[in-house]
Amino acid sequence: MNVVASNKVQSMTASIFQEVADRKLEAIKRGMNVIDLSVGSPDFPPPSYVVDTLVKYAMDPTKYGYTLRGTAEFHEAVCYFYKQRYGVDLEPEEEVLQLMGSQDGLSHLATAFINPGDYVLVPDPGYPIYEENVILAGGNLYSMPLVEENQFLPKLDEIPEDILAKTKMMILSYPGNPVTALADRAFFEKVVAFAKKHTILVVHDFAYSELIFDGNPQISFMSIPGAKEVGIEFNSLSKTFNMAGCRIGYVVGNAQALGVLSSLKGHVDYGVFFPIQKAATVALTSDFSALQTQVKEYEVRRDALISGLAKSGWQVVKSPATMFVWAKIPSGWTSRQFAFELIDKAGVAVVPGDAFGKLGEGYVRIALVQPKERLEEACSRIHEFLFQYSE
Ligand SMILES: Cc1ncc(COP(=O)(O)O)c(C=O)c1O
C-alpha cells in the first residue's frame, strides 16, 4: 500500500530541515567530524538544582499519573518570574497556561482561533510553525516582510485594508528565530493600537527572552499598556534554563484567549510529567544568576563566530539576541547550495535561510550551540571552503 501524506502535510516546509539532517548523516557516514550548528537545542546543562529536583521527584512512584494541567505552584512561579524579569503582573489562574513546550501552543493556535477564510499575519522570514499551524487549520496566510532596511520590523501600514478586514491573528517574535532583531517599546505600542483598531489577536513569541545581549532591554509585549486586552505571549524553559528536552513552556496574557487554548488542550494532551513541573518551578523561582553567566557565554560564542568569519572576508551582522546568527551569504550561491555544500565539503551544518520563508533566501542560520573552540574550528573550515569553492 502506498501511504500518501495529506495536501496540508505535503505543503509544510519541514523537508528542508530533513534534508539538512540527511546530509549531516551522510557526511558522518563518510567519516566526517561534522560540526553541527543547525539545530537550536542548547548544549549548556540546566542548573544543577533543576536536575536535582527532577531526579528527586522522578524517584517517587506516586508522581507518575496524568497531571492534566499546570500545578498552582507552577502558575505562581511564572507570575513571579514575569514580575521579576519583565515587571509584568499576571493573575496566576486566568492569565497563565502551561504548555508542553511553547511549540505545543504555537502548533494549536490557528486550530483554536481560525475559521476557513480567516487570515493570519505571519513574519517572513519566521519560525516555521507560525505558517504551518495556519496551513493545518485551513486558514489563510498573509506574509509580513521583515527586511534589514526596516530593522526587521513589519510595516503595518502597508497591509491592505481588505486583508485586515479578514484578519483574526498576527504572530510576532522579538527577538526571534531566525531573525534575531529586537523591537522597541514604540513598535509594540503601535502593535497594540493596530490590534485594537482592527480587532486582531496578537501572538508574541518570547522564547528567547533571556538571551538578549550587550545590555539591550528585555521587553515583554505584556509590559505594554493595553497588551493584555489584545494579546498573548509565549515563553519557554527550553532556552532560558536549557530544558528543551523536558518539553515545558507556557503562554501568558489575555484570559479569554488562554481559556480557548486551554479547552482545546483538554482534548489533545493530559499535562506535563509532575517531576518536570517541579523542576520548572524551581528554575523559575531561582536567583537568576545563572542567566547572566549564560548570556555572557553566548556573547563570547557570537563574537568568536563573527570575528572568525570576518577573517575570511565574510562580514556578518552581530546578533543582538538569541542563540543564532542570521548571516547573509556571500554572493554567487543560493542558500541551499551554500548550506548543503558546506555540510558536504566542510562538515559544518547550518540551515538554509529559505527554510524560514521566501525572504530567507540569501541567508543561512548558524546556531551558537557549540563551545567557542568548536566555533573557531568551524570558521577555519569555512575559510578553506570559501577559498576553494567561491567564485
Ligand atoms: C522562536 C521559537 N519559538 C518557539 C520554539 C519552541 O520551543 P519550545 O517548544 O521548546 O518551547 C522555538 C524552538 O526552537 C523557537 O525557536
PDBQT file of the ligand as one rigid body, heavy atoms in Angstrom, charges set to zero:
ROOT
HETATM    1  C1  LIG A 401      11.129  31.172  18.092  1.00  0.00    +0.000 C 
HETATM    2  C2  LIG A 401      10.827  29.860  18.729  1.00  0.00    +0.000 A 
HETATM    3  N1  LIG A 401       9.649  29.709  19.325  1.00  0.00    +0.000 NA
HETATM    4  C3  LIG A 401       9.313  28.554  19.906  1.00  0.00    +0.000 A 
HETATM    5  C4  LIG A 401      10.165  27.474  19.910  1.00  0.00    +0.000 A 
HETATM    6  C5  LIG A 401       9.714  26.193  20.540  1.00  0.00    +0.000 C 
HETATM    7  O1  LIG A 401      10.358  25.993  21.746  1.00  0.00    +0.000 OA
HETATM    8  P1  LIG A 401       9.823  25.001  22.859  1.00  0.00    +0.000 P 
HETATM    9  O2  LIG A 401       8.671  24.232  22.280  1.00  0.00    +0.000 OA
HETATM   10  O3  LIG A 401      10.962  24.125  23.182  1.00  0.00    +0.000 OA
HETATM   11  O4  LIG A 401       9.366  25.862  23.989  1.00  0.00    +0.000 OA
HETATM   12  C6  LIG A 401      11.424  27.589  19.318  1.00  0.00    +0.000 A 
HETATM   13  C7  LIG A 401      12.353  26.453  19.303  1.00  0.00    +0.000 C 
HETATM   14  O5  LIG A 401      13.406  26.462  18.751  1.00  0.00    +0.000 OA
HETATM   15  C8  LIG A 401      11.761  28.815  18.701  1.00  0.00    +0.000 A 
HETATM   16  O6  LIG A 401      12.928  28.987  18.101  1.00  0.00    +0.000 OA
ENDROOT
TORSDOF 0
